[in-house]
Amino acid sequence: MKQYIFILGQNIELSKQEIITVIKNKKGIINNISNFFIIANISIKPEKLINILGGTIKILEYKDNINNLSKLKINNYIKNNLNKDIKNNFGFSIYNGNDKEYNIIFKKFLKLKKELKKNKYKIRLVTSKEKILSSVIISKNNLLNKELVIIKNNNNYIIGKTVVIQDFMKYGHRDINKPKKDIKSGMLPPKLAQIMINLTGLNNDKKILDPFCGSGTILQEAMLLGFKNIYGSDKDKRAIANSKENINWLKKEYKLSNSINIKQINVKNLNKYFDKKSIDIIVTEPFMGDARLIQKNNNIKTLKNITNELQILYMEAFKEFKKILSPNGKIVFLFPIIHNIYTFNKNVSNNINFKLIKPDIKSNKLSKNGNIIYSRINQKVKREITIWEN
């Protein structure tokens, strides 16, 4: 096993939980969990792992831990990846550091740049306005294995070298360019769909179902994660047509051959179409109310009526889940928080005959129920992510 550093995405809590779940499933060993990174020993190649993890933006090869920047010997990490026959870009990022620390490192890099130029290397030091080089900058400037990352952690500095970055272009392509979208019921980001599946433990030999499949985002991400037994259902005829069209598009784009069974089924009738205890994993973002109506409406009474109706729907859904989910089966279910009105509450959980699995992480940003919240700035509908076991 080799030691790697995982740099987390915007939703820190969700990214942490995803990494912890996946690495445990892959028999890795977690060494350090910080506010914005995780260090772990893994046997799986980072090039493969970065395509699995929706919440990780960089994976670094762990190099060293020093207590003073004067001990930083950057030529030890950079020089071996340079070639005199071509133009070489190299750069650095410092996480959690101040301007003084950045300037100390910057001067070291300038000194190395001058030395390399004297030795006939064609050198360019890549910088940005921020102390951190973004994935876009790393990609455009070919900085894999040529970006040194310094992480200030308490009184020490952890040193790593970027070996892979998240493929932001592919996520954007799947999100924006798929042929069918449903703005009315909301749109689930591919990254979030991928993370939700990973929170079940990423056992892609299991049968997975999305009973509110909408335009098929979770089904698409399940295909890309290697699931072979994928099922989708929705009560809306148009949603089924949209899912099928998006799936066919994805198959062509990524040359996939997975077969998916998609049917028009009301969630209240799942047990009529699926055998008892035949589904291993249920991952879904249910109907969360008319997104356009919720955006325009601030009337508390109207919003309460919407959340009450949704709670009834969710209770009926979970009753059906109980009939078709296998022993020890997992559920990842998003409960909307609409204008700070929760649809998941103690009364709901007490009537659901499943074990609620609380996150491994500790944070003051969890929901009042102790679950991870996914949201973007100024969103009126937040998502409370719950994990259940049969």
MINUDO-530566 format. One record per residue (C-alpha): x negated, y, z negated. Coordinates in nm, 2 decimals. Layout:
<dotis>
((X, Y, Z))
...
</dotis>
This chain:
<dotis>
((0.00, 0.00, 0.00))
((-0.11, 0.36, 0.07))
((-0.02, 0.67, -0.12))
((0.19, 0.93, 0.05))
((0.35, 1.27, -0.04))
((0.71, 1.34, 0.07))
((0.80, 1.70, 0.12))
((1.17, 1.75, 0.05))
((1.43, 1.93, 0.26))
((1.67, 2.21, 0.16))
((1.90, 2.00, -0.06))
((1.64, 1.89, -0.31))
((1.86, 1.67, -0.52))
((2.00, 1.48, -0.23))
((1.66, 1.44, -0.07))
((1.52, 1.30, -0.39))
((1.79, 1.05, -0.44))
((1.76, 0.93, -0.08))
((1.38, 0.87, -0.11))
((1.42, 0.70, -0.45))
((1.69, 0.46, -0.31))
((1.50, 0.38, 0.02))
((1.16, 0.34, -0.14))
((1.30, 0.10, -0.41))
((1.47, -0.10, -0.14))
((1.14, -0.11, 0.06))
((0.95, -0.24, -0.25))
((0.75, 0.08, -0.28))
((0.63, 0.24, -0.61))
((0.72, 0.60, -0.70))
((0.44, 0.77, -0.89))
((0.55, 1.13, -0.92))
((0.88, 1.32, -0.88))
((0.85, 1.70, -0.87))
((1.08, 1.99, -0.79))
((1.01, 1.97, -0.42))
((0.80, 1.66, -0.35))
((0.77, 1.29, -0.44))
((0.45, 1.08, -0.44))
((0.48, 0.71, -0.37))
((0.29, 0.40, -0.26))
((0.45, 0.24, 0.04))
((0.36, -0.04, 0.28))
((0.60, 0.08, 0.56))
((0.43, 0.31, 0.81))
((0.52, 0.68, 0.77))
((0.59, 0.71, 1.14))
((0.88, 0.46, 1.09))
((0.99, 0.60, 0.76))
((1.03, 0.96, 0.88))
((1.30, 0.84, 1.13))
((1.49, 0.68, 0.85))
((1.49, 0.96, 0.60))
((1.73, 1.25, 0.67))
((1.61, 1.46, 0.38))
((1.23, 1.46, 0.42))
((1.07, 1.72, 0.64))
((0.70, 1.61, 0.61))
((0.51, 1.30, 0.50))
((0.15, 1.36, 0.39))
((-0.13, 1.12, 0.34))
((-0.25, 1.17, -0.02))
((-0.61, 1.28, -0.04))
((-0.71, 1.42, -0.37))
((-0.62, 1.60, -0.70))
((-0.84, 1.89, -0.81))
((-0.82, 2.13, -1.10))
((-0.98, 2.43, -0.93))
((-0.96, 2.56, -0.57))
((-1.34, 2.61, -0.57))
((-1.37, 2.23, -0.55))
((-1.17, 2.22, -0.23))
((-1.40, 2.09, 0.05))
((-1.18, 2.14, 0.36))
((-1.43, 2.01, 0.61))
((-1.41, 1.67, 0.45))
((-1.04, 1.65, 0.56))
((-1.04, 1.84, 0.89))
((-1.37, 1.77, 1.07))
((-1.32, 1.41, 1.16))
((-1.01, 1.49, 1.37))
((-1.18, 1.75, 1.59))
((-1.31, 1.70, 1.94))
((-1.57, 1.91, 2.12))
((-1.42, 1.84, 2.46))
((-1.08, 2.01, 2.39))
((-0.94, 2.31, 2.22))
((-0.87, 2.22, 1.86))
((-0.59, 2.37, 1.64))
((-0.60, 2.33, 1.27))
((-0.42, 2.50, 0.98))
((-0.30, 2.47, 0.62))
((0.00, 2.52, 0.39))
((0.01, 2.59, 0.02))
((0.32, 2.50, -0.17))
((0.41, 2.67, -0.50))
((0.10, 2.89, -0.47))
((0.06, 3.27, -0.50))
((-0.10, 3.52, -0.27))
((-0.44, 3.50, -0.45))
((-0.46, 3.12, -0.41))
((-0.35, 3.15, -0.04))
((-0.63, 3.40, 0.03))
((-0.89, 3.18, -0.14))
((-0.79, 2.89, 0.09))
((-0.77, 3.12, 0.40))
((-1.12, 3.24, 0.35))
((-1.25, 2.88, 0.32))
((-1.08, 2.80, 0.65))
((-1.22, 3.12, 0.82))
((-1.57, 3.01, 0.70))
((-1.52, 2.66, 0.85))
((-1.39, 2.81, 1.17))
((-1.71, 3.02, 1.21))
((-1.93, 2.71, 1.14))
((-1.74, 2.50, 1.39))
((-1.77, 2.77, 1.66))
((-2.14, 2.78, 1.61))
((-2.15, 2.40, 1.67))
((-1.97, 2.45, 2.01))
((-1.62, 2.35, 1.90))
((-1.32, 2.53, 2.06))
((-1.13, 2.63, 1.74))
((-0.80, 2.81, 1.66))
((-0.68, 2.85, 1.31))
((-0.30, 2.84, 1.31))
((-0.12, 3.07, 1.06))
((0.22, 3.21, 1.00))
((0.39, 3.49, 0.81))
((0.47, 3.24, 0.53))
((0.24, 3.03, 0.31))
((0.39, 2.72, 0.46))
((0.36, 2.61, 0.82))
((0.70, 2.49, 0.94))
((0.77, 2.17, 1.13))
((0.83, 2.38, 1.44))
((0.49, 2.54, 1.42))
((0.32, 2.20, 1.35))
((0.50, 2.04, 1.64))
((0.42, 2.33, 1.89))
((0.06, 2.35, 1.79))
((-0.02, 1.98, 1.77))
((-0.12, 1.99, 1.40))
((-0.04, 1.63, 1.30))
((-0.35, 1.51, 1.10))
((-0.48, 1.87, 1.14))
((-0.27, 2.05, 0.87))
((-0.42, 2.04, 0.52))
((-0.15, 2.08, 0.25))
((-0.23, 2.21, -0.09))
((0.04, 2.17, -0.36))
((0.01, 2.35, -0.68))
((0.14, 2.12, -0.95))
((0.11, 2.27, -1.30))
((-0.26, 2.34, -1.35))
((-0.38, 2.10, -1.07))
((-0.38, 2.11, -0.69))
((-0.27, 1.80, -0.50))
((-0.43, 1.77, -0.16))
((-0.26, 1.59, 0.14))
((-0.28, 1.58, 0.51))
((0.03, 1.59, 0.73))
((0.07, 1.27, 0.92))
((0.44, 1.30, 1.04))
((0.71, 1.55, 1.05))
((1.09, 1.52, 1.09))
((1.20, 1.53, 1.45))
((1.42, 1.84, 1.42))
((1.49, 1.84, 1.79))
((1.66, 1.50, 1.79))
((1.88, 1.59, 1.50))
((1.98, 1.91, 1.68))
((2.04, 1.72, 2.00))
((2.28, 1.47, 1.83))
((2.46, 1.74, 1.65))
((2.50, 2.00, 1.93))
((2.50, 1.80, 2.26))
((2.73, 1.51, 2.18))
((3.03, 1.54, 2.41))
((3.31, 1.54, 2.15))
((3.35, 1.75, 1.83))
((3.64, 1.81, 1.59))
((3.62, 2.16, 1.45))
((3.97, 2.14, 1.29))
((3.88, 1.86, 1.05))
((3.51, 1.97, 1.00))
((3.19, 1.84, 1.14))
((2.95, 1.61, 0.95))
((2.58, 1.69, 1.01))
((2.38, 1.39, 1.14))
((2.12, 1.43, 0.87))
((2.39, 1.41, 0.60))
((2.55, 1.10, 0.76))
((2.21, 0.93, 0.77))
((2.14, 1.02, 0.40))
((2.48, 0.88, 0.30))
((2.41, 0.55, 0.46))
((2.07, 0.54, 0.30))
((2.22, 0.59, -0.04))
((2.38, 0.25, -0.01))
((2.03, 0.09, -0.01))
((1.99, 0.07, 0.37))
((2.07, -0.30, 0.41))
((2.13, -0.30, 0.78))
((2.21, -0.67, 0.80))
((2.54, -0.58, 0.61))
((2.88, -0.50, 0.76))
((2.95, -0.13, 0.74))
((3.28, 0.05, 0.78))
((3.37, 0.42, 0.82))
((3.75, 0.43, 0.77))
((3.78, 0.80, 0.85))
((3.54, 0.79, 1.15))
((3.65, 1.12, 1.31))
((3.42, 1.18, 1.60))
((3.19, 0.90, 1.50))
((2.88, 1.07, 1.34))
((2.84, 0.80, 1.06))
((2.89, 0.52, 1.32))
((2.62, 0.68, 1.54))
((2.37, 0.71, 1.26))
((2.44, 0.35, 1.15))
((2.35, 0.24, 1.51))
((2.02, 0.43, 1.49))
((1.94, 0.28, 1.15))
((1.97, -0.07, 1.31))
((2.30, -0.19, 1.18))
((2.45, -0.46, 1.40))
((2.79, -0.51, 1.24))
((2.95, -0.16, 1.25))
((3.32, -0.09, 1.22))
((3.51, 0.24, 1.25))
((3.87, 0.34, 1.21))
((4.09, 0.64, 1.19))
((4.46, 0.70, 1.21))
((4.42, 0.97, 1.48))
((4.43, 0.85, 1.84))
((4.22, 1.14, 1.95))
((3.95, 1.07, 1.69))
((3.92, 0.71, 1.82))
((3.88, 0.83, 2.18))
((3.62, 1.09, 2.06))
((3.42, 0.83, 1.86))
((3.41, 0.59, 2.16))
((3.29, 0.87, 2.40))
((3.02, 0.98, 2.15))
((2.91, 0.63, 2.09))
((2.88, 0.56, 2.47))
((2.68, 0.89, 2.50))
((2.44, 0.79, 2.22))
((2.39, 0.44, 2.37))
((2.27, 0.60, 2.70))
((2.06, 0.87, 2.53))
((1.88, 0.63, 2.30))
((1.91, 0.31, 2.51))
((2.10, 0.12, 2.23))
((2.28, -0.21, 2.26))
((2.46, -0.23, 1.92))
((2.82, -0.33, 1.95))
((3.08, -0.13, 1.75))
((3.44, -0.22, 1.67))
((3.65, 0.10, 1.66))
((4.03, 0.08, 1.60))
((4.32, 0.31, 1.53))
((4.41, 0.23, 1.18))
((4.57, 0.43, 0.90))
((4.35, 0.40, 0.59))
((4.66, 0.28, 0.39))
((4.67, -0.03, 0.61))
((4.31, -0.14, 0.61))
((4.38, -0.48, 0.45))
((4.61, -0.57, 0.75))
((4.31, -0.55, 0.99))
((4.01, -0.65, 0.77))
((3.99, -0.98, 0.59))
((3.97, -0.99, 0.21))
((3.62, -0.90, 0.09))
((3.48, -0.89, 0.44))
((3.32, -0.55, 0.44))
((2.99, -0.49, 0.25))
((2.94, -0.11, 0.28))
((3.19, 0.17, 0.32))
((3.04, 0.51, 0.41))
((3.28, 0.79, 0.49))
((3.37, 1.16, 0.48))
((3.75, 1.15, 0.45))
((3.99, 1.40, 0.58))
((3.92, 1.71, 0.37))
((4.21, 1.93, 0.48))
((4.25, 2.15, 0.78))
((3.91, 2.33, 0.79))
((4.05, 2.64, 0.97))
((4.34, 2.67, 0.73))
((4.11, 2.65, 0.42))
((3.87, 2.90, 0.56))
((4.15, 3.16, 0.60))
((4.34, 3.09, 0.28))
((4.25, 3.21, -0.07))
((4.59, 3.15, -0.23))
((4.52, 2.93, -0.54))
((4.87, 2.77, -0.53))
((4.83, 2.67, -0.16))
((4.48, 2.54, -0.22))
((4.60, 2.34, -0.53))
((4.87, 2.18, -0.31))
((4.61, 2.09, -0.05))
((4.38, 1.93, -0.31))
((4.67, 1.74, -0.48))
((4.77, 1.59, -0.14))
((4.41, 1.49, -0.08))
((4.38, 1.32, -0.42))
((4.68, 1.11, -0.34))
((4.53, 1.01, 0.00))
((4.20, 0.92, -0.16))
((4.36, 0.70, -0.43))
((4.55, 0.51, -0.16))
((4.22, 0.47, 0.03))
((4.03, 0.33, -0.27))
((4.31, 0.08, -0.34))
((4.26, -0.05, 0.02))
((3.88, -0.05, -0.03))
((3.93, -0.28, -0.33))
((4.10, -0.54, -0.11))
((3.84, -0.55, 0.17))
((3.51, -0.48, -0.01))
((3.28, -0.77, -0.08))
((3.15, -0.85, -0.44))
((2.87, -0.60, -0.52))
((2.97, -0.40, -0.21))
((2.88, -0.03, -0.20))
((3.08, 0.29, -0.12))
((2.95, 0.64, -0.05))
((3.25, 0.87, -0.05))
((3.25, 1.25, -0.02))
((3.51, 1.44, -0.23))
((3.56, 1.80, -0.11))
((3.53, 2.09, -0.36))
((3.76, 2.35, -0.20))
((3.70, 2.71, -0.33))
((3.56, 2.55, -0.65))
((3.87, 2.33, -0.69))
((3.75, 1.97, -0.74))
((3.93, 1.68, -0.57))
((3.74, 1.43, -0.77))
((3.82, 1.43, -1.14))
((3.84, 1.20, -1.44))
((4.20, 1.09, -1.37))
((4.09, 0.98, -1.03))
((3.79, 0.79, -1.15))
((3.98, 0.62, -1.43))
((4.23, 0.48, -1.17))
((3.96, 0.36, -0.93))
((3.85, 0.01, -1.02))
((3.49, 0.05, -0.91))
((3.17, 0.13, -1.10))
((3.06, 0.49, -1.04))
((2.68, 0.50, -0.99))
((2.53, 0.82, -1.12))
((2.22, 0.97, -0.95))
((1.87, 0.87, -1.08))
((1.77, 1.23, -1.08))
((1.81, 1.49, -1.35))
((1.92, 1.84, -1.24))
((2.13, 2.13, -1.35))
((2.27, 2.16, -1.00))
((2.48, 1.84, -1.02))
((2.86, 1.87, -1.02))
((3.05, 1.88, -1.34))
((3.11, 1.51, -1.29))
((2.73, 1.45, -1.27))
((2.72, 1.39, -0.89))
((2.51, 1.54, -0.62))
((2.66, 1.84, -0.43))
((2.59, 1.91, -0.07))
((2.67, 2.26, 0.05))
((2.54, 2.54, 0.27))
((2.53, 2.91, 0.20))
((2.87, 3.07, 0.19))
((3.06, 2.74, 0.25))
((3.41, 2.74, 0.11))
((3.42, 2.36, 0.11))
((3.14, 2.18, -0.07))
((3.09, 1.81, -0.07))
((3.06, 1.60, -0.39))
((2.87, 1.28, -0.30))
((2.99, 0.98, -0.50))
((2.84, 0.63, -0.49))
((3.04, 0.33, -0.61))
((2.98, -0.04, -0.65))
((3.24, -0.32, -0.65))
</dotis>
